[in-house]
Amino acid sequence: MLLDILQNRLRQKQRNELLKEVAEVRQESAEANVKFGSTADFMAELDESEEKAHG
């Protein structure tokens, strides 16, 4: 009984976190803050930002 309650609460917490993440992604998409590209594009952008950070 107690285990069922705890499992249900954990599932609900996970659902709430997922809903929050989905809302954030939708908001970013609506604001055009989302970029699309390949893995290579992503890695190149990471390299660029690291170079800028370290001078």
For each residue, the residues with C-beta under 8 A, 3 or more apart:
1: 4 5
2: 5 6
3: 6 7
4: 1 7 8
5: 1 2 8 9
6: 2 3 9 10
7: 3 4 10 11
8: 4 5 11 12
9: 5 6 12 13
10: 6 7 13 14
11: 7 8 14 15
12: 8 9 15 16
13: 9 10 16 17
14: 10 11 17 18
15: 11 12 18 19
16: 12 13 19 20
17: 13 14 20 21
18: 14 15 21 22
19: 15 16 22 23
20: 16 17 23 24
21: 17 18 24 25
22: 18 19 25 26
23: 19 20 26 27
24: 20 21 27 28
25: 21 22 28 29 34
26: 22 23 29 30
27: 23 24 30 31
28: 24 25 31 33 34
29: 25 26 32 33 34
30: 26 27
31: 27 28
32: 29
33: 28 29
34: 25 28 29
35:
36:
37: 40 41 42 45
38: 41 42
39: 42 43
40: 37 43 44
41: 37 38 44 45
42: 37 38 39 45 46
43: 39 40 46 47
44: 40 41 47 48
45: 37 41 42 48 49
46: 42 43 49 50
47: 43 44 50 51
48: 44 45 51 52
49: 45 46 52 53
50: 46 47 53 54
51: 47 48 54 55
52: 48 49 55
53: 49 50
54: 50 51
55: 51 52
